[in-house]
Amino acid sequence: QPSKDKNTEKVEPFYRPKKKTSSEIINEARNVLRTLRTQRPFTPTEAQRKLFGSGSSRAPQNRPPSVFSLHASSFDLAESRPVSGVRLSPLDHKPVLVTFAKDEDSSISLPKLPADAAEIRKLSSARAHFFRRTSQGNFLCAKMVPPGQNEEKIDSEEPAMMNNLCRSNNNCLTEQRSYALFNDESRQLICNERISRSEKEDSLKETAGKFLFQLRGESDQMKKPGTSSSWPRSPGWKRRITGSEDETQINESEEEEIFWHIKILPILQELEKQDNIENLCLACTKLYQALSEGNMLGKRCKRRSVLLKILYKLVDIDSDPLCLKLAKIILAMKVDGKNLLGVCKLAFKICRNEKNDYIIQNDGLFDCLLEVLRTEDLQKNSEALLYCMAAIKFMSGNAVLLNEMVNKGAVEMLLQLMKQINNVKENDTYFSSLGHLLVQLTATLRNLADLPPARCQFMCNGAVSELCVALEQRMNDKDICIYIVRIFSKLSSYTNFCAALADCSRCYMLFLALLNKHQKQQDLVVRIIFILGNLTEKNNEAREQFFKERGSVNTLISLFQTYHELDLNAQKWYHERGRQEKNHPKHPSEAEDVLIKLIRVLANLSIHPSVGAALAAAHRIVDLLITVLEYKSVDDCEELVINAATTINNLSYYKMKSSAVQDKKLHIAEMLLKLFMSNSMDGVVEAVRVFGNLSQYHEICDFIMQKKIYKFMVALLDAKNQDVCFSACGVLLNLTVDKNKRALLMEEGGIGKLVDCLQDFGPADWQLACLICKTLWNYSENITSAASCFGEDTDTLLVLLTSLLDEEVALDYSLDADLRDYHKLYWEREFKPVAEKLLDRIQSHCTHLPAVTITPF
């Protein structure tokens, strides 16, 4: 095929894009070597939201459960126990027993068990009954304890005394953690066997008075200012308690205590009484607002254990709207340990149901979950973070929530979390469990990659390097690999990210390692090949760098053979059994899709001069491309066949003795005949392009004449399509080099069609106009008479050439300044010299010249 500015592609770094001029766009489209585009692999949406998708490589026994039941018992209720009930770790040394002595000379004596077995049973029963009544049942009492009740005489038997303490408070919320139940004396373990019965009664009486005071509530005290109390009250009074979650001492001011009883306590009472879901949800909303107003969210709330215990019990009510409200409050209270895991599972359970997306949109759950990811310890709470991240993944499946996530900086937060996970090495205890978390994280990033604002955040936060690190560390984890590859597959379709990925030198090595490791994992392979096709589409440095990676070409050949065999087997099965079962294959099949994208990589690589020459000499590659043309028809899979023809066309551009295309040119020509017989115009045009290069060989020209392919070329001049006419004209130009083949133009009406093409496209396409003039020049080499040579088209051709050579008329075709400069360049350099010679030849062989009226085009 004649040269059409073979060096039009200026090699520049892809990551410095600039706006292309109109001339560059047109010129690029006409390059002899062409890159290929294809569709991104399709990822079907999961029919059901799951922790791990249906295609997960994880065995059920090796992954956390995605289905579980949640009840109040799923949470740690121990934090509602009184301080004295806190379990202590056993001491690793021999304890020293302490006794009370009346004087310094008293001897130390060991404690003795009570002599009476009945008394032992009473003590044990009383203690068990006490802890049962203070850790179970309803906690908020509708009636306040009368002020004088703490003066009630205590029965001598402990069980009766405890029953008396709690008989009017069976449904009351105890606040044992917030108050000290026992004074310093009562907290000591009295081991002296000489302690008297009266001393025990006095101690219990004092305890009962304080216990009842705490149940009474501050509202009664405010209503009855004259009521006296043995509890010290002063403006600066503060109460010290010990929290079981963070083991830190917390102080509660009098103002906070009053706020609790005025604002919080009535809502808690309402939660205890209500049995209507709607009212419970409303009460939860009021509770969250009140806690926020009183600055009691997080661990700042001094009575959080009381509050949390009520919320945990409400989890037993199986209602997603209510559980959503509960989860938001519990998360805002900054729970940890078992309770953090429980509430994250609760959020997971809510978000798993797609029908809950609407209520989630209006309740701010995402902020709470994001805060968990931001603040909680990665290794200590890895299981909780797993379900938290999975809940966010489910939310990212909703378009509204997805936009909210982007706007709130989710991409940056998730990439920071990925960085933390990447810092955990393979020999670490948590490496495996964090892999489950990374699956959820990368699946969420895949969803986020769809949004333009998110793509900017990927670029700004160094996503490429972190994703590559994760890919390298988790190469044995197919689930993580597929999600990361899906992210790259989406983002590499965009110029800026594709450039950033191309700059990451180790990405080529990683992709090749993955291809070799997971060669038969079609979903992974097809996406990696698609990414490589994007990287090599426009970036010459990427083409060279990938080609230079060790084993790159062999890996592509191995994949080509593997999926070619899979496709052949599928086709064979269909012919043998599929037709009988009327089971028509879907095109492109999975194997065909891999081949389409793999051949695209080869076509793109062949643009690079040295790489293209090496591929043209690779007989195994050329043989596989020819095999595709042999066994696959355009009707079966058009894109696959056309891609194979395009790649052969690119490789045929390299003229050298070692070229495998040159060795097999006749066989290739035979296979291309199938494309001419197809109903695909794209297939016909691609076959014409290949013949444009191959027709420079005499054997192919003879083949074209023998098989009457030239008739197709002449007929294509009527296509009214510039590119089609350009390719057909290139073949005719090569045919007219041979004197014996020039007559075909006159026989098939080719002269008139060439003149029509010149008239239709000449002023807009000087490359095509030049090609037509060259063809007519070859054809008229032995001219004796213009009339006998060009027939009835002679006068039209003379007028047309005269007009096209008038600069003012010809270049007035476009008003676009940039396009006009481009046209002028090609008009002066290519069209004008050939057209002037052709016009002179025709005029010199004319007996009369027509009257020429020059009109603008």
C-alpha positions in Angstrom: 0.0 0.0 0.0 1.4 3.5 -0.8 2.9 5.5 1.9 0.6 7.8 3.8 2.9 9.6 6.1 4.2 6.6 7.9 5.8 8.7 10.7 2.8 10.6 11.7 2.7 9.3 15.3 4.9 11.5 17.4 6.2 9.5 20.3 5.5 11.4 23.5 5.0 10.4 27.1 1.3 9.4 27.5 1.1 11.1 30.9 1.5 14.5 29.3 -1.6 14.7 27.3 -2.4 17.7 25.1 -5.3 18.7 23.1 -5.0 17.3 19.6 -5.6 19.5 16.6 -8.0 18.5 14.0 -5.2 17.7 11.6 -3.6 15.3 14.1 -6.9 13.6 14.6 -7.4 13.0 10.9 -3.7 12.0 10.4 -3.8 9.6 13.3 -6.8 7.9 11.9 -5.0 7.3 8.6 -1.9 5.6 10.0 -0.9 2.4 8.3 -0.5 0.7 11.8 -3.6 0.9 13.9 -4.3 0.2 17.5 -7.4 -1.6 18.6 -10.1 -0.8 21.1 -12.5 -3.2 22.8 -15.1 -3.2 25.4 -14.3 -3.6 29.1 -15.1 -7.1 30.4 -18.6 -7.2 31.8 -19.0 -7.9 35.6 -22.5 -9.0 36.4 -24.1 -7.7 39.6 -24.5 -10.3 42.3 -28.1 -11.3 42.7 -27.8 -11.2 46.5 -25.5 -9.2 48.8 -23.0 -11.5 50.4 -19.9 -11.2 52.5 -18.1 -13.1 49.8 -19.5 -13.4 46.3 -20.7 -16.6 44.7 -17.4 -16.9 42.8 -15.2 -16.6 45.8 -12.2 -18.9 46.0 -12.5 -19.2 49.7 -13.9 -22.5 51.1 -16.9 -22.0 53.4 -14.9 -23.4 56.3 -12.1 -21.0 55.8 -14.0 -17.7 55.8 -16.1 -15.8 58.4 -19.8 -16.5 58.4 -22.1 -14.3 56.5 -25.3 -15.6 58.1 -25.7 -15.4 61.9 -28.3 -14.6 64.5 -28.0 -11.5 66.8 -29.5 -11.2 70.2 -28.9 -9.2 73.4 -26.7 -12.2 74.4 -24.4 -11.4 71.5 -23.2 -8.3 73.4 -21.2 -8.2 76.6 -23.6 -7.3 79.4 -21.0 -7.6 82.0 -20.3 -3.8 81.9 -23.6 -3.3 83.7 -22.5 -5.2 86.7 -21.5 -3.4 89.9 -17.8 -2.7 90.4 -17.6 -5.4 93.0 -18.6 -7.9 90.4 -15.7 -7.3 88.0 -13.7 -10.4 87.5 -10.0 -10.1 88.3 -7.2 -12.0 86.8 -5.7 -14.7 89.2 -2.6 -13.6 90.9 0.6 -15.4 90.1 2.0 -15.3 93.6 0.9 -16.7 96.9 -1.7 -14.3 98.5 -1.2 -12.8 102.0 -4.3 -13.1 104.1 -5.2 -10.0 106.1 -7.0 -10.0 109.4 -8.1 -7.2 111.7 -6.3 -7.1 115.0 -7.3 -5.2 118.1 -3.7 -4.4 118.8 -0.4 -4.8 117.3 0.4 -7.8 119.3 -2.5 -9.8 118.1 -1.5 -13.0 116.3 -2.4 -13.5 112.7 -5.1 -16.1 112.4 -6.5 -17.8 109.3 -10.2 -17.3 108.3 -12.6 -20.0 109.3 -15.7 -21.2 107.5 -19.0 -20.6 109.3 -19.8 -23.5 111.5 -23.4 -23.6 110.4 -24.0 -25.1 107.0 -27.4 -23.4 106.8 -25.7 -20.0 107.2 -23.3 -20.9 104.3 -26.3 -21.6 102.0 -28.0 -18.4 103.1 -24.9 -16.3 102.2 -24.5 -18.0 98.8 -28.1 -17.7 98.0 -28.2 -14.0 98.9 -25.2 -13.2 96.7 -26.6 -15.2 93.7 -30.0 -13.6 94.1 -28.4 -10.1 94.3 -26.5 -10.5 91.0 -29.5 -12.0 89.3 -31.8 -9.1 90.3 -29.2 -6.5 89.4 -28.3 -7.9 86.0 -31.6 -9.2 84.5 -35.1 -8.0 83.8 -36.4 -4.5 83.2 -34.3 -1.7 84.9 -36.3 1.4 85.0 -38.9 1.7 87.7 -42.2 3.6 87.1 -42.3 4.5 90.8 -39.5 6.2 92.7 -38.4 4.6 96.1 -39.8 6.5 99.0 -37.2 8.7 100.7 -37.5 6.9 104.0 -37.3 3.4 102.6 -33.5 3.4 103.2 -34.3 3.5 106.9 -36.3 0.3 106.7 -35.2 -2.3 109.2 -33.2 -5.0 107.5 -34.1 -8.6 108.2 -31.5 -10.7 109.8 -31.4 -13.1 106.9 -29.5 -11.9 103.8 -31.8 -13.4 101.2 -34.8 -11.6 102.8 -32.8 -8.4 103.0 -31.9 -8.5 99.3 -35.5 -9.3 98.3 -36.6 -6.3 100.4 -34.2 -4.1 98.6 -35.4 -5.1 95.1 -39.1 -5.9 95.6 -40.3 -2.5 94.4 -37.6 -2.3 91.8 -38.1 -5.5 89.8 -38.2 -3.4 86.6 -35.7 -0.7 87.6 -32.6 0.2 85.7 -29.7 -0.2 88.2 -26.7 2.0 87.9 -24.2 0.0 89.9 -21.3 1.0 87.6 -22.0 4.7 88.1 -22.0 4.5 91.9 -19.9 2.9 94.5 -22.2 0.4 96.2 -19.9 -0.1 99.2 -17.8 2.3 101.2 -14.2 1.6 101.8 -14.9 -0.7 104.8 -17.5 -2.7 102.9 -15.2 -3.2 99.9 -12.7 -5.0 102.0 -12.8 -8.8 102.3 -13.4 -9.4 106.0 -11.7 -12.6 106.8 -11.7 -12.4 110.6 -13.8 -15.2 112.0 -14.6 -13.0 115.0 -16.7 -10.5 113.0 -20.0 -10.2 114.8 -23.5 -10.7 113.5 -24.4 -7.1 114.4 -21.4 -5.8 112.5 -22.5 -7.6 109.4 -26.0 -6.2 109.7 -24.7 -2.7 110.2 -22.6 -3.0 107.1 -25.5 -4.3 104.9 -27.8 -1.6 106.3 -25.4 1.1 105.2 -25.0 -0.6 101.8 -28.8 -0.8 101.3 -29.2 2.9 102.1 -26.8 3.9 99.4 -28.2 1.4 96.9 -31.7 2.7 97.4 -30.5 6.3 97.1 -29.1 5.6 93.7 -32.3 4.1 92.5 -34.3 7.0 93.8 -33.0 9.4 91.1 -32.2 13.1 91.2 -35.6 14.2 90.0 -37.2 13.4 93.4 -34.5 15.3 95.2 -35.2 18.4 93.1 -38.9 18.1 93.7 -38.3 17.8 97.5 -35.6 20.3 98.3 -36.1 19.6 102.0 -35.4 16.0 101.8 -32.2 15.2 103.6 -29.6 12.7 102.4 -26.6 11.2 104.0 -24.8 11.6 100.6 -22.5 14.6 100.6 -23.7 17.3 98.2 -21.7 20.4 97.5 -21.2 22.6 94.3 -17.8 21.0 93.7 -18.8 17.5 94.6 -17.8 14.9 92.1 -18.2 11.1 92.0 -15.5 8.8 90.9 -16.3 5.6 89.0 -14.3 3.0 87.1 -15.3 2.1 83.6 -14.8 -1.5 82.6 -14.1 -0.8 78.9 -11.3 1.6 79.1 -10.2 1.1 82.7 -10.0 4.8 83.2 -11.4 6.9 86.0 -14.2 9.3 85.0 -15.6 12.3 86.8 -19.2 13.3 86.6 -20.2 16.9 87.3 -23.4 17.8 89.0 -24.6 19.5 85.8 -24.1 16.2 83.9 -26.0 14.3 86.6 -28.9 16.7 86.3 -28.9 16.5 82.5 -29.0 12.8 82.7 -32.0 12.7 84.9 -33.9 15.4 83.1 -33.2 14.6 79.5 -31.9 11.0 79.2 -33.7 9.1 81.9 -37.2 9.8 80.7 -36.3 8.6 77.2 -34.8 5.4 78.7 -38.1 4.9 80.6 -40.0 5.3 77.4 -37.8 2.7 75.7 -38.6 0.3 78.6 -42.4 0.9 78.3 -42.9 1.1 74.5 -43.8 -1.9 72.4 -44.5 -0.1 69.2 -41.7 -0.1 66.7 -42.4 3.3 65.3 -42.4 4.8 68.8 -39.2 3.0 69.7 -37.5 4.4 66.6 -38.7 7.9 67.5 -37.4 7.4 71.1 -34.0 6.3 69.8 -33.9 9.4 67.6 -34.6 11.6 70.6 -32.0 9.7 72.6 -29.3 10.2 70.1 -30.1 13.9 69.9 -30.2 14.3 73.6 -26.8 12.5 74.0 -25.4 14.7 71.4 -26.8 17.8 73.0 -25.4 16.8 76.4 -22.0 15.9 74.9 -22.5 12.4 76.1 -21.6 10.5 73.0 -18.5 8.4 72.9 -16.9 7.4 76.2 -17.7 10.7 77.8 -21.1 9.4 79.1 -20.6 8.4 82.7 -23.5 6.1 82.8 -23.0 4.6 79.4 -23.2 1.0 80.7 -26.7 1.6 81.9 -27.7 3.1 78.5 -26.0 0.4 76.5 -27.6 -2.4 78.4 -31.0 -1.1 77.5 -30.0 -0.8 73.8 -28.6 -4.3 73.7 -31.8 -5.7 75.0 -33.8 -4.0 72.3 -31.7 -5.8 69.6 -34.0 -8.8 70.4 -36.8 -7.0 68.7 -36.4 -8.2 65.1 -36.9 -4.8 63.3 -34.3 -3.4 60.8 -35.5 0.2 61.2 -35.1 -0.1 65.0 -31.8 -1.9 64.7 -30.5 0.8 62.4 -31.3 3.4 65.1 -29.7 1.2 67.8 -26.6 0.6 65.7 -26.1 4.3 65.2 -26.3 5.1 68.9 -24.1 2.1 70.0 -21.4 3.0 67.5 -21.6 6.6 68.6 -21.0 5.4 72.2 -17.5 4.1 71.1 -17.9 0.5 72.3 -15.1 -2.0 71.8 -14.3 -5.6 72.1 -17.3 -8.0 71.8 -19.7 -5.2 71.7 -18.0 -3.5 68.7 -18.1 -6.8 66.9 -21.8 -7.2 67.8 -22.8 -3.8 66.5 -20.7 -4.2 63.3 -22.5 -7.4 62.7 -25.8 -5.6 63.3 -24.9 -3.0 60.7 -23.8 -5.7 58.3 -27.2 -7.5 58.8 -29.1 -4.2 58.1 -27.1 -3.2 55.0 -27.2 -6.7 53.5 -30.9 -6.2 52.8 -31.2 -4.0 49.7 -34.6 -2.9 50.8 -33.1 -1.0 53.7 -31.0 1.3 51.5 -33.7 4.0 51.6 -33.8 4.3 55.4 -29.9 4.0 55.6 -29.7 7.1 53.3 -31.5 9.2 55.8 -29.9 8.0 59.0 -26.2 8.8 58.8 -25.0 5.2 59.5 -22.1 5.6 57.1 -20.4 8.3 59.2 -20.4 6.0 62.2 -19.0 3.1 60.2 -16.3 5.3 58.6 -15.3 6.5 62.1 -14.8 2.9 63.2 -12.5 2.3 60.3 -10.7 5.5 61.1 -10.1 5.0 64.8 -10.2 1.3 65.8 -7.1 -0.8 66.1 -6.6 -2.9 62.9 -5.3 -6.1 64.5 -7.2 -6.0 67.8 -10.6 -5.6 66.1 -10.0 -7.2 62.7 -13.2 -9.2 62.8 -15.3 -6.2 63.7 -13.7 -4.2 61.0 -14.4 -7.0 58.5 -18.2 -6.7 59.1 -18.0 -2.9 59.3 -16.2 -2.8 55.9 -18.7 -5.4 54.5 -21.6 -3.1 55.5 -19.9 -0.2 53.7 -19.4 -2.5 50.7 -23.2 -3.2 50.6 -23.9 0.5 50.9 -21.6 1.2 47.9 -24.0 -0.8 45.8 -26.5 2.0 46.0 -26.0 5.0 43.7 -27.1 7.6 46.3 -25.0 6.1 49.1 -22.1 5.7 46.7 -22.1 9.4 46.0 -22.3 10.2 49.7 -19.3 8.0 50.3 -17.2 9.9 47.7 -18.2 13.3 49.0 -17.2 12.3 52.5 -13.7 11.2 51.5 -14.2 7.4 51.6 -11.5 6.8 48.9 -8.8 8.5 50.9 -9.9 6.7 54.1 -10.0 3.3 52.5 -6.6 3.7 50.8 -5.1 4.7 54.2 -6.6 1.5 55.7 -5.2 -0.5 52.8 -1.8 1.0 53.6 -2.1 -0.2 57.2 -3.0 -3.7 56.0 -0.1 -3.7 53.5 2.3 -3.0 56.4 1.4 -6.3 58.0 3.8 -8.9 56.7 3.0 -12.4 55.5 4.5 -14.1 58.6 2.4 -12.0 60.9 -0.4 -13.8 62.9 -3.1 -11.4 61.5 -2.0 -11.6 57.9 -4.6 -14.2 56.9 -7.6 -12.7 58.8 -6.8 -9.2 57.3 -7.1 -10.8 53.9 -10.8 -11.2 54.5 -11.0 -7.5 55.3 -9.0 -6.6 52.2 -11.6 -8.5 50.1 -14.3 -6.2 51.4 -12.2 -3.1 51.0 -11.1 -3.7 47.4 -14.7 -4.6 46.4 -15.8 -1.3 47.8 -13.0 0.6 45.9 -14.1 -1.2 42.7 -17.6 0.3 43.1 -16.2 3.7 43.9 -14.0 3.7 40.8 -17.2 4.2 38.7 -17.6 7.9 39.7 -15.5 10.7 38.2 -14.9 12.5 41.5 -13.7 9.2 43.0 -11.2 8.7 40.1 -9.6 12.1 41.0 -9.3 10.9 44.6 -7.6 7.7 43.4 -5.1 9.8 41.5 -4.4 12.2 44.4 -4.0 9.5 47.1 -1.4 7.2 45.4 -3.8 4.4 44.7 -1.6 2.8 42.1 1.3 2.0 44.4 -0.9 0.7 47.2 -2.9 -1.5 44.9 0.3 -2.9 43.4 1.7 -3.6 46.9 -1.5 -5.4 47.9 -1.5 -7.3 44.6 2.1 -8.4 45.1 1.5 -9.5 48.7 -1.8 -11.3 48.1 -1.0 -13.0 44.8 -2.2 -16.3 46.2 -5.5 -14.8 47.2 -7.6 -14.9 44.0 -10.5 -12.9 45.5 -8.3 -10.0 46.3 -6.5 -10.2 43.0 -9.7 -10.2 41.0 -11.0 -7.1 42.8 -7.8 -5.1 42.4 -7.7 -6.1 38.7 -11.3 -5.0 38.3 -10.3 -1.6 39.8 -7.4 -1.3 37.3 -9.7 -2.5 34.5 -12.1 0.4 35.2 -9.5 3.1 35.9 -7.1 2.2 33.1 -9.8 3.2 30.6 -9.1 6.8 31.5 -6.0 8.6 30.2 -4.6 10.0 33.5 -4.9 6.9 35.5 -3.6 4.8 32.6 -0.5 7.0 32.5 0.0 6.7 36.2 -0.2 2.9 36.0 2.2 2.9 33.1 4.7 4.8 35.2 4.6 2.1 37.9 7.3 -0.1 36.4 6.6 -3.2 38.5 3.0 -3.4 37.3 4.1 -5.3 34.2 5.9 -7.9 36.2 2.9 -8.3 38.5 0.5 -8.7 35.7 2.7 -11.3 34.0 3.1 -13.2 37.3 -0.6 -13.3 37.8 -1.2 -14.5 34.2 1.2 -17.3 34.7 -0.2 -18.3 38.1 -3.9 -18.1 37.2 -3.7 -18.9 33.6 -7.1 -20.7 33.5 -9.0 -18.2 35.7 -10.8 -16.5 32.8 -12.3 -13.7 34.8 -8.9 -12.7 36.1 -7.0 -13.3 32.8 -9.4 -11.3 30.6 -9.2 -8.2 32.8 -5.4 -8.3 33.0 -5.2 -8.6 29.2 -7.6 -5.7 28.9 -5.5 -3.5 31.2 -2.4 -4.4 29.1 -4.3 -3.4 26.0 -5.1 0.0 27.5 -1.5 0.6 28.6 -0.1 -0.2 25.1 -2.8 1.5 23.1 -1.1 4.9 23.0 2.0 4.8 25.1 5.1 3.8 23.1 7.2 3.5 26.3 4.7 1.1 27.8 4.9 -1.1 24.6 8.6 -1.3 24.9 8.7 -1.8 28.7 6.2 -4.7 28.6 7.9 -6.3 25.7 11.3 -6.2 27.5 9.8 -7.9 30.6 11.2 -11.4 30.9 8.9 -14.0 29.3 6.3 -11.5 28.2 5.8 -12.8 24.6 6.0 -16.4 25.8 3.2 -15.7 28.3 1.0 -14.2 25.6 1.7 -17.2 23.3 0.9 -19.6 26.1 -2.4 -17.9 26.8 -3.2 -17.7 23.1 -2.8 -21.5 22.8 -4.7 -22.3 26.0 -7.8 -20.3 25.1 -7.6 -21.2 21.4 -7.9 -24.8 22.5 -10.7 -24.1 24.9 -12.6 -22.3 22.1 -12.0 -25.2 19.7 -13.3 -27.7 22.2 -16.4 -25.6 22.9 -17.0 -25.2 19.1 -16.5 -28.9 18.6 -19.0 -29.8 21.4 -21.6 -27.5 19.9 -21.3 -29.1 16.5 -21.6 -32.6 18.0 -24.2 -32.1 20.7 -25.2 -28.5 21.0 -27.2 -28.4 17.8 -29.2 -31.4 18.8 -30.0 -29.7 22.1 -30.7 -26.4 20.4 -28.3 -24.8 22.7 -26.8 -22.0 20.7 -23.5 -20.6 22.0 -23.2 -17.1 23.1 -20.7 -14.9 21.4 -18.3 -13.8 22.4 -17.8 -16.8 24.7 -15.4 -16.5 27.6 -12.5 -18.0 25.6 -13.3 -15.8 22.6 -13.3 -12.7 24.9 -9.8 -13.5 26.1 -8.6 -14.0 22.5 -10.1 -10.7 21.4 -8.3 -8.8 24.1 -5.1 -10.7 23.7 -4.9 -10.1 20.0 -5.6 -6.4 20.7 -2.4 -6.4 22.9 -0.4 -7.8 20.0 -1.8 -5.3 17.6 -1.0 -2.4 19.9 2.5 -3.7 20.6 3.2 -4.0 16.9 3.0 -0.1 16.6 6.5 0.1 18.2 9.1 -0.3 15.4 11.4 -2.7 17.1 8.7 -4.6 18.9 6.6 -4.8 15.8 9.5 -6.2 13.8 10.2 -8.8 16.5 6.5 -9.9 16.5 6.4 -10.1 12.7 9.3 -12.5 12.8 7.6 -14.7 15.5 6.2 -17.6 13.6 4.2 -19.0 16.5 2.3 -15.7 16.8 1.6 -15.4 13.1 0.5 -19.0 12.9 -2.0 -18.5 15.8 -3.4 -15.4 14.1 -3.8 -17.3 10.8 -5.5 -20.2 12.7 -8.1 -17.8 14.0 -8.9 -16.8 10.4 -9.1 -20.5 9.5 -11.5 -21.8 12.0 -13.5 -18.8 13.0 -16.0 -17.0 10.7 -17.1 -13.4 10.9 -20.7 -14.6 11.6 -19.4 -16.5 14.7 -17.4 -13.7 16.3 -16.8 -10.6 14.2 -14.6 -8.8 16.6 -12.2 -11.7 17.0 -11.8 -12.2 13.3 -11.3 -8.5 12.5 -8.8 -8.1 15.3 -6.8 -11.0 13.9 -6.9 -9.4 10.4 -5.9 -6.0 11.8 -2.9 -7.5 13.7 -1.8 -9.3 10.5 -2.1 -6.1 8.6 0.1 -4.3 11.2 2.7 -7.0 11.1 2.7 -7.1 7.3 4.0 -3.5 7.4 7.4 -4.7 8.4 9.3 -5.7 5.2 12.2 -8.0 6.1 13.5 -11.4 5.2 12.7 -12.9 8.5 9.0 -11.8 8.4 6.6 -14.8 9.1 3.9 -12.8 7.4 5.9 -12.6 4.2 6.5 -16.4 4.3 2.8 -17.1 4.7 1.4 -14.3 2.5 -0.4 -16.6 0.1 -2.1 -18.6 2.8 -3.1 -15.4 4.5 -4.6 -14.1 1.2 -6.6 -17.4 1.0 -8.0 -16.9 4.5 -9.0 -13.2 3.7 -11.3 -14.3 1.0 -13.7 -15.5 3.7 -14.1 -11.9 4.8 -15.0 -10.7 1.3 -17.9 -13.3 1.3 -19.2 -12.1 4.7 -21.9 -9.6 5.4 -19.6 -7.6 7.6 -18.5 -4.3 5.9 -15.9 -3.9 8.7 -14.5 -7.4 7.8 -14.4 -6.5 4.1 -12.6 -3.2 4.8 -10.0 -5.0 7.1 -9.3 -7.6 4.4 -8.8 -4.8 1.9 -6.3 -3.1 4.2 -4.3 -6.3 4.5 -4.3 -6.7 0.7 -3.2 -3.1 0.5 0.1 -4.1 2.1 0.4 -7.6 0.6 -0.3 -6.4 -2.9 3.2 -5.0 -3.1 4.3 -8.6 -3.8 3.8 -9.9 -7.3 2.4 -13.2 -6.1 -0.4 -11.4 -4.3 -1.2 -9.3 -7.3 -1.5 -12.4 -9.4 -3.7 -13.9 -6.7 -6.0 -10.9 -6.8 -6.4 -11.1 -10.5 -6.8 -14.8 -10.5 -9.5 -14.7 -7.8 -11.1 -11.6 -9.4 -10.6 -9.7 -6.1 -9.9 -6.5 -8.0 -13.7 -6.4 -8.8 -14.3 -6.0 -5.1 -11.8 -3.1 -5.0 -13.5 -1.3 -7.9 -16.9 -1.9 -6.4 -15.8 -0.5 -3.0 -15.1 2.9 -4.7 -18.9 3.4 -4.6 -19.0 3.0 -0.9 -19.2 6.7 -0.3 -16.9 6.2 2.7 -13.4 7.9 2.7 -11.6 5.1 4.6 -13.1 2.4 2.4 -12.2 4.2 -0.8 -8.7 4.9 0.5 -8.0 1.2 1.2 -9.5 0.1 -2.1 -7.6 2.7 -4.0 -4.4 1.6 -2.4 -4.8 -1.9 -3.8 -5.7 -0.6 -7.3 -2.6 1.6 -7.2 -0.4 -1.4 -6.5 -2.1 -3.4 -9.3 -1.5 -0.6 -11.9 2.2 -0.8 -11.3 2.0 -3.9 -13.5 1.4 -2.8 -17.2 -0.6 -6.0 -17.8 -3.1 -5.3 -15.1 -4.0 -1.7 -15.9 -6.8 -2.5 -18.3 -9.0 -3.7 -15.4 -9.8 -0.1 -14.5 -11.5 0.6 -17.8 -13.2 -2.8 -17.9 -14.9 -2.4 -14.6 -15.7 1.3 -14.9 -13.0 2.1 -12.5 -12.0 5.3 -14.1 -15.4 6.9 -13.7 -15.5 5.8 -10.1 -12.1 7.2 -9.3 -13.1 10.5 -10.8 -16.3 10.4 -8.7 -14.3 9.8 -5.5 -12.0 12.6 -6.4 -14.9 15.0 -6.8 -16.7 13.8 -3.6 -13.8 13.6 -1.2 -10.9 15.5 -2.8 -11.2 18.9 -1.2 -11.7 17.3 2.2 -9.1 14.6 2.0 -5.9 15.4 0.1 -4.3 12.1 1.0 -7.1 10.3 -0.8 -7.0 12.8 -3.7 -3.3 12.2 -4.0 -3.8 8.4 -4.1 -6.4 8.7 -6.8 -4.1 10.9 -8.9 -1.2 8.4 -8.5 -3.5 5.5 -9.6 -4.5 7.5 -12.7 -0.9 8.4 -13.4 0.1 4.7 -13.3 -2.8 3.8 -15.5 -2.0 6.5 -18.1 1.7 5.8 -18.4 1.4 4.6 -22.1 -1.3 7.1 -23.0 -1.6 8.0 -26.7 -4.9 9.9 -26.6 -6.6 11.3 -23.6 -10.0 10.4 -25.0 -9.0 6.8 -25.6 -7.4 6.5 -22.2 -10.0 8.2 -20.0 -13.0 7.9 -22.3 -16.0 10.0 -21.5 -14.6 11.1 -18.1 -11.7 13.0 -19.7 -13.4 16.5 -19.7 -14.7 16.0 -16.2 -11.2 15.0 -15.0 -9.6 18.1 -16.6 -12.1 20.5 -15.1 -11.8 18.8 -11.7 -8.0 18.9 -11.6 -7.9 22.5 -12.7 -10.2 23.5 -9.9 -8.4 21.5 -7.3 -5.1 23.1 -8.2 -6.5 26.6 -7.6 -5.3 27.3 -4.1 -8.0 29.9 -3.3 -10.8 27.7 -4.5 -9.5 24.4 -3.0 -8.6 25.6 0.4 -11.7 27.6 0.9 -13.4 24.4 1.7 -13.0 24.7 5.5 -13.3 27.8 7.6 -11.5 26.1 10.5 -8.0 27.7 10.7 -6.2 24.7 12.1 -7.8 22.3 9.6 -7.1 24.7 6.8 -3.4 24.7 7.7 -3.4 20.9 7.7 -5.1 20.8 4.3 -2.7 23.3 2.8 0.3 21.3 4.0 -1.0 18.1 2.3 -2.2 19.9 -0.7 1.2 21.5 -1.3 3.4 18.5 -0.5 1.4 15.5 -1.7 -1.5 16.4 -4.0 -0.2 19.4 -6.0 3.0 17.8 -7.5 1.1 14.6 -8.7 -2.0 16.5 -9.8 0.0 19.0 -11.9 1.9 16.2 -13.7 -1.3 14.3 -14.4 -3.0 17.5 -15.7 -0.1 18.3 -18.0 -0.2 14.7 -19.4 -3.9 14.8 -20.1 -3.7 18.3 -21.6 -0.8 17.3 -23.8 -2.8 14.4 -25.2 -6.0 16.3 -25.8 -7.1 17.4 -29.3 -9.3 20.0 -27.8 -9.6 21.5 -24.3 -12.9 22.0 -22.6 -14.1 25.4 -21.4 -13.3 25.4 -17.7 -15.5 27.2 -15.2 -14.0 27.1 -11.8 -16.5 27.0 -9.0 -15.8 26.7 -5.3 -16.4 23.2 -3.8 
